[in-house]
Amino acid sequence: TPCLICQEAVAGWPCCDTLVCPACASAWFHRHCIQGQALHSALHHFCCPLCHDTHTFQAQMFRLGIKIPDRDAAWEEDRAFNDYYWWHSSCNAAQCLCLAGREQSEEKG
């Protein structure tokens, strides 16, 4: 059975180094792979990569000793998606079709 994260083989049974998702029982992980995902995703985004269960998955991983930081995900803290929160204040299309002109903008861009 391959680890769902690194695609390397895991033990054929749950053990100290091989963890299984309690919700779907189809996702198998190396302990260090799922720990890396938990540290990167943190509490707000940490879920089973296969079935996307959050509640049961987090409770079981925590019980098995996986540290899940209580913060936002690493990609959110690095401001990797800041461009998605920025809105134009004027039209920058080659040919603006707005009847009110380029400076017309809605409340949220």
N, C-alpha and C positions, 0 to 999 in steps of 0.2 A: 504494500500500500504506500503510495507516495504522500509526502507531507504536502498539504494544500498550499503552503506558502513557498517553500524552496524546491518542491518537486523531487527531493531526494527520498529514498526509501526510509520508512519508519518501522519499528518493531510491529509484528503482526498482532499484538495485544496491547491494551493500555498498561503503561508502567510509568516509572518515575520520569523517563525522558520522552514518552509518547502520550499525548493527551488527545481526547476525542470530544467533539462537541456533544453536549448532553441533549440538545434539542433535535438534531437531525441524525446523529450517530454515523454520519457519512463523511464528516470532515475530520481528518487525522492530522496532527501537528507534532513537530518537535517542540519540546519545552522552550528552547532558546528562540525558536522562530516565532511562537505565539507571544513570548515575552517581549520580543522586539516590536511586534505589532501593537501590543498593549501600550508600550512606552511611547510609540509614535502616534497612535490613535487617541489615547487617553480615554477617560471615562465617557466623554460625550459622543465618541464615534466608535468605540471598541465593540465589535460584534463578530459573530461567526462569518467568515468570508464566503461561506457556501450558502447557508440558509438565512443569514442576516438577523438571526435571533439575538436580542440584546440582553434581556432580563435573565433568563435561565443560563445563557452562556457566560455572562459576567459573574454571576453568583458562583457557578461551578469553577471557573478559572481562578477566582479569588480564593475559593476554598482549597484549591490545589496549589496555592502559593504564588500565583501570578500577580505581580504588582501592577495595579492599574491606577495611574496618577489621576487625581481629581483636578483636572485642568482641561483647557480646550486642546484640540489636536495640534500637533507640531506644525502642520501646514497652515493652520489658522494663525498661530503665534508668529510665524515667519512673515506674515502679511503677504503670502503668495497670491492671494485673490483680491488684493486691494483694488485692482483695475475694474473688477466687477461691481464695486460699490461706488464708482465714480460716474457721474452723469454729465453729458455735454450740456453746455448752457446755450449753445447755438448750433445750427445745422452746419455740417461740414461736407455735405454731399456736393458733387460737382454741379448738379443742377437741382436747386431746392424747389420742391413742389408745394411747399406750405404757402397758403394764400396770405398768411399774416407776416411772412418774411422769415429770414434766417434767425432772427433774435427771439422769435416766439418759442417758448418751451413750456412743457407741462410742469406741474409741481414737482414731479419726480424725474425730470429730465425728458 
